[in-house]
C-alpha cells in the first residue's frame, strides 16, 4: 500500500453563484506523478489553485501528511511544501537565475546581499538537479524551457517541498526539451516527491504519469491507473456529459451555396498554415482547447493582429486586410470573447456604442445626425431585446448578456455580412444564451454567415452546420454536423501533429 | 430618461467647481486689495484668454487619455516666431499672426505623429517637444525679447481686435466664448468628437470597430497645437512682450483647469463646459494671489497644490464611478 501524501475530500467551490467544483475528491501518493485532465472549465485549475492557496475552498477538507490543514495563501502552501508552477512563469526577467531563486531570502553578510554565496548555493542546487544553467545569467536570456527549470529549481530550494503542481508544463516546449523535462520529473519522483501534472496532451501521459484523474464540469469522474487509461477511454470520460441541447442533425446549408470567405495557408502568431471555407448562410463552428489558436486565427483574418503569410478571398476575389478598418469595409465583423476589453467602451452610452462602427453613415460632412442615431439604436435595442432603461444608459450598467447583444447590434447596424463570434455565450446566463442562439439563427436566415468559436462542444453541436477543430495552431479535423460527436471533436482537439 | 448615478456625479463635479469658483472670488474680494472691482474683473478675463485657448485644445487630448506638456512652450514658440517675423523679417502683422498659429499647429502635428504612429507615451513625447519648442524659439530670436505693436502704433489695431476695443470693451472674452461654443459642438456633435471619447474610453474596442484610431489620435494633438497657436495670439495681444525661454509651466494652468472641470485624466470622460469653469478658477487664482501682493512664486506654489487636489478629486470620482454598478435588468 503506497503512502498517501495528500487527500482533498469533497471540495466545493462557488464563483458568483456558479458551482465551479462540486464535491471533488482526489488522493495523491508519495512519489507519484498524478495527471489531472479535463476540458476547459472542468475545474482542474480551480482545484489546484485551492491546493496552492490562491483560492479558498467553500467546503470539504484537505488532509496533507496525515493532518487536516487550511491553506490560506500561496506562502502557507509553500511553507507546507506545496508549490505550483504556473503556465505563465513567475520569474523576474531582469534578475539573474540566482537572484530569482533566492528572492526574499537572500544570503547576507551584514547589511549586504552576499552574491557570491547566493551564486554558489544556486550552482549547487542546479547541479543536484542536473540542470545546466549558469546562475549568474539574467533570466530573460534563457529559453522558456530553461526558465521553467529555474522555476522548478526555485520550488525545490525550499527543503521540505514534497508536492509540485505543474500546469501544462509542456505547452511551450520543443520535443527535445519535453524529454529533458520528463527526465527531471522522473528524477524527482525517484526522490519521493509527488507531482500533479495538468495536461491537454493525452499522448504524453503514458510516458510520464502513474495515474490519471478526470474532471468534467466541476465534478470528479474517475481515477485510473495509467495502464488502464487508453486515450479513447479518457476522451469519453472527458466529454461523456449529457447533452443538454438537441444537436443539429444535418446542415441547413445547400451543398452549392456560394463560398463567401476562403482562407488559404494562413500563418500568424500561434496559427500554422490554416485553410478553410465559409459558405453563405452557414454557421461554421470552431472547436478546440484553450490555446488552440482559434482566436488568433480570427484576429489575423480581421486584421487585428498582423499575419505572416496567407491569402484571404471573399466571394472568390482576393482581398487585402491589413487593419480592422479594412475588414469592416469588407463586411466582416469580429465579436471578441472579451467584450469589456475589446468589444465595448463601457464608460460610454448604449447609443454611442451602437453606432461606433458606423458613425460615418450617420454623419454629414460635419455633424452627426443625432436623431437618426437615436432612431436606429432604438430600433435595434428593440429588435434584439436589449434590456436597458434608455439608450443613454452607460454600458457598464448592462448585464453580460445585454452587453453581448449590444455588440451584435453594433455590427448589424454596420450591415456586416460575416459575423465572427468568439465565445459568444461566455459569462452569460442560460436564458440570455438561448436568446443569443436565436439571434444567430435569425442572422443566417437573413443570409449572413457566421463563424462561431466556442469551448462548449454541446453548443457547437447545436448551432453549427460544420465544425472545424484546431489543436496547437493547426486545423486537425473538419466534421459535417451529421457526423460530429463530442468524442470525435475531442479526439481531434487533443491530436498533436 | 433617468440619469444614472455616474452622470449625476459628473453634474455634481461641475456644480462643485462652480461653488469653488464663487468661493474663490468671494475670498479674494475680502482679502485681496481692490479685487472686487471692474479693473480686476478685466484682469481675470485677460488672464483667461491664453489659459482658455490652451485648455480647449488639451481637453480633447485628455479625453483621449493623453496629455500635452508642450502646450506652454508651443504657445510661446509660435508667438516668438510670429514676433521674429514682425520685428526682424519685416512681415506684416496679419501674416505674422498667422505664422504664430502655423508654427504651433506644426508642433501639434509632430506630437501627433510621435504619439499615434511612433507609439511614444504622450508624457514623454510632449516633454520632448516642450523643450524643443522652447529651445527653437530662443534660437530663432537669438534670445531677444519680441515685442508686438502697442495700441496707437499703425499695427496696434490687432489689439483692438483680439484684446480690447478702442472703447475699452474686453473683446477677447467674446472670442473665447465663440471658441468654447465651437469646441463644444465639435466635441459633442461631430464624429471627430465621438472618436475622441471612444479612443479614451477603450482604444482597442474603437480600433476593432474599424476606426482609424491612429489618424484620429494624431488629429487630436494637431488640434491641440492649433489652439496653442490661438493662445499665442491672445497672449501677444494682452501682454505685448514675448520673452524667449519661458512658457514651460503655463500648460499646467490649462491642464489643471481641465481636470478641475471634470475631465478625467484616465480618458473617456470630459466636457468643454467644465473646462470653462476650470479655466476661470485658474485665472481667478492667478489674479487673486496677485491682488494679495503675492508674486509669481506664490502662484506656482498654489497652482501645484490645486493640481494635486484636482487629480485626487479625479481619482475619487473614478473610484465612486466603479462602485456604482446597477444592473439594468
HADDOCK unambig.tbl for C-alpha pairs under 7 A between the chains (distance, minus, plus):
assign (segid A and resid 304 and name CA) (segid B and resid 208 and name CA) 6.77 0.50 0.50
assign (segid A and resid 324 and name CA) (segid B and resid 207 and name CA) 6.60 0.50 0.50
assign (segid A and resid 324 and name CA) (segid B and resid 208 and name CA) 5.45 0.50 0.50
assign (segid A and resid 324 and name CA) (segid B and resid 209 and name CA) 6.95 0.50 0.50
assign (segid A and resid 324 and name CA) (segid B and resid 210 and name CA) 4.83 0.50 0.50
assign (segid A and resid 325 and name CA) (segid B and resid 210 and name CA) 3.74 0.50 0.50
assign (segid A and resid 325 and name CA) (segid B and resid 211 and name CA) 6.02 0.50 0.50
assign (segid A and resid 325 and name CA) (segid B and resid 212 and name CA) 6.52 0.50 0.50
assign (segid A and resid 328 and name CA) (segid B and resid 210 and name CA) 5.64 0.50 0.50
assign (segid A and resid 341 and name CA) (segid B and resid 205 and name CA) 6.83 0.50 0.50
assign (segid A and resid 342 and name CA) (segid B and resid 204 and name CA) 5.53 0.50 0.50
assign (segid A and resid 342 and name CA) (segid B and resid 205 and name CA) 4.28 0.50 0.50
assign (segid A and resid 343 and name CA) (segid B and resid 205 and name CA) 4.93 0.50 0.50
assign (segid A and resid 344 and name CA) (segid B and resid 205 and name CA) 5.64 0.50 0.50
assign (segid A and resid 345 and name CA) (segid B and resid 198 and name CA) 6.60 0.50 0.50
assign (segid A and resid 345 and name CA) (segid B and resid 201 and name CA) 5.41 0.50 0.50
assign (segid A and resid 345 and name CA) (segid B and resid 202 and name CA) 5.05 0.50 0.50
assign (segid A and resid 345 and name CA) (segid B and resid 205 and name CA) 6.53 0.50 0.50
assign (segid A and resid 347 and name CA) (segid B and resid 201 and name CA) 6.07 0.50 0.50
assign (segid A and resid 347 and name CA) (segid B and resid 268 and name CA) 6.80 0.50 0.50
assign (segid A and resid 356 and name CA) (segid B and resid 209 and name CA) 6.56 0.50 0.50
assign (segid A and resid 357 and name CA) (segid B and resid 209 and name CA) 4.76 0.50 0.50
assign (segid A and resid 357 and name CA) (segid B and resid 210 and name CA) 6.11 0.50 0.50
assign (segid A and resid 357 and name CA) (segid B and resid 211 and name CA) 6.91 0.50 0.50
assign (segid A and resid 359 and name CA) (segid B and resid 191 and name CA) 6.40 0.50 0.50
assign (segid A and resid 366 and name CA) (segid B and resid 190 and name CA) 6.18 0.50 0.50
assign (segid A and resid 367 and name CA) (segid B and resid 189 and name CA) 5.60 0.50 0.50
assign (segid A and resid 367 and name CA) (segid B and resid 190 and name CA) 4.55 0.50 0.50
assign (segid A and resid 367 and name CA) (segid B and resid 191 and name CA) 6.99 0.50 0.50
assign (segid A and resid 368 and name CA) (segid B and resid 189 and name CA) 5.59 0.50 0.50
assign (segid A and resid 368 and name CA) (segid B and resid 190 and name CA) 5.15 0.50 0.50
assign (segid A and resid 368 and name CA) (segid B and resid 191 and name CA) 6.18 0.50 0.50
assign (segid A and resid 387 and name CA) (segid B and resid 328 and name CA) 6.79 0.50 0.50
assign (segid A and resid 387 and name CA) (segid B and resid 329 and name CA) 6.23 0.50 0.50
assign (segid A and resid 388 and name CA) (segid B and resid 328 and name CA) 5.62 0.50 0.50
assign (segid A and resid 389 and name CA) (segid B and resid 328 and name CA) 6.64 0.50 0.50
assign (segid A and resid 390 and name CA) (segid B and resid 1 and name CA) 6.13 0.50 0.50
assign (segid A and resid 397 and name CA) (segid B and resid 325 and name CA) 5.59 0.50 0.50
assign (segid A and resid 397 and name CA) (segid B and resid 326 and name CA) 5.38 0.50 0.50
assign (segid A and resid 397 and name CA) (segid B and resid 327 and name CA) 5.41 0.50 0.50
assign (segid A and resid 397 and name CA) (segid B and resid 328 and name CA) 6.00 0.50 0.50
assign (segid A and resid 398 and name CA) (segid B and resid 327 and name CA) 5.74 0.50 0.50
assign (segid A and resid 398 and name CA) (segid B and resid 328 and name CA) 5.28 0.50 0.50
assign (segid A and resid 399 and name CA) (segid B and resid 327 and name CA) 6.11 0.50 0.50
assign (segid A and resid 399 and name CA) (segid B and resid 328 and name CA) 6.80 0.50 0.50
